[in-house]
């Protein structure tokens, strides 16, 4: 048998297996839920075979019409079956089995036309959609109108507005990049939605933990802002413990991320940063654990079982946060240009207001100049981290609820005292 014949047989087998994959699920569905529904295992295998054979003949006859006619005949057959079924059972108005039969026929043809990998992927996806009927319906039942509007707004902001913005600075100081600023707006909005979804699915305490850790990998400031906004909307004072835990976990990830970055870029600096950042990270972890334990215990109280979680998403509020970051970015750039003589510590403190990673990378390069520069660089990175912590605490006071702000103020004070003490002693 030639190599071409082996490939052809393999393609036919793939088509039949895809038909069987979907057919097994439909057969089980028919036996367990709708005995009179359309199609079963053999029917779907035959539909996949019809699509594959018609496509193969269309290729050899150099005419696509045979495949097109086959698909139309399959569609007519499933439509007839649908009409007959609903005459006997008018309540059975679903088209899932009929549409999946047409899909299987098309996938069988796609395999023969040379798109086997894509067809296999779509076939598995089709079977998964049919199998996970109950979880998908349960997911939809948890989505209300406001959630749908929020998701659509986020999609518009991400895939329509963002590509239209220029990805270059537009001000004389080379500080404001519309694309990156809007990307920050999207990040903040996404973090708000992720936190909301995590809390609804996992509960107030567990949702805050997942969101804080995962969000801190991208931006601890974004997590702080989104949780602060949630605390403003969520009036329940018991929520502050869990939100504070999530924020502190994001801060903890930031401290760890700095150490990882330094170990990759310039490892000698890690020896200087290990002590201050380990102490600050340890204090943050302890405070987060205390708030988690306290919040979890209180949320298990029977009288709190009816707490309603509301969607914190607001594109307008996210835009305001983006504008706030733009102002801070501009201040950072002006400080770099006109106050450079004030020294690296002032620059680190100002740069740390918006981003610790940038100053960390800059100081890692600077540290390689000399032993003295290594010590200065370590102190500058620590100052930037303390500045970033102080600014994030201030943002919570500016846009968040007082209960959350007070809890984070205590944690921030502990972090600042420990960090400054290590700087002075060092």
Secondary structure, 3 states (H helix, E strand, C coil): CCHHHHHHHHHHHHHHHHHHHHHHHHHHHHHHCCCCCCCCHHHHHHHHHHHHHHHHHHHHHCCCHHHHHHHHHHHHHHHHHHHHHHHHCCCCCCCHHHHHHHHHHHHHHHHHCCCHHHHHHHHHHHHHHHHCHHHHHHHHHCCCHHHHHHHHHHHHHHHHHHHHCCCCECCCCCCCEHHHHHHHHHHHHHHHHHHHHHHHHHCHHHHHHHHHHHHHHHCHHHHHHHHHHHHHHCCCCCHHHHHHHHHHHHHHHHHHHHHHHHHHHCCHHHHHHHHHHHHHHHHHHHHHHHHHHHHHHHHCCHHHCCCCCCCCCCHHHHHHHHHHHHHHHHHHHHHHHHCHHHCHHHHHHHHCCCCHHHHHHHHHHHHHHCHHHHHHHHHHHHHHHHHHHHHHHHHHHHHCCHHHHHHHHHHHHHHHHHHHHHHHHC
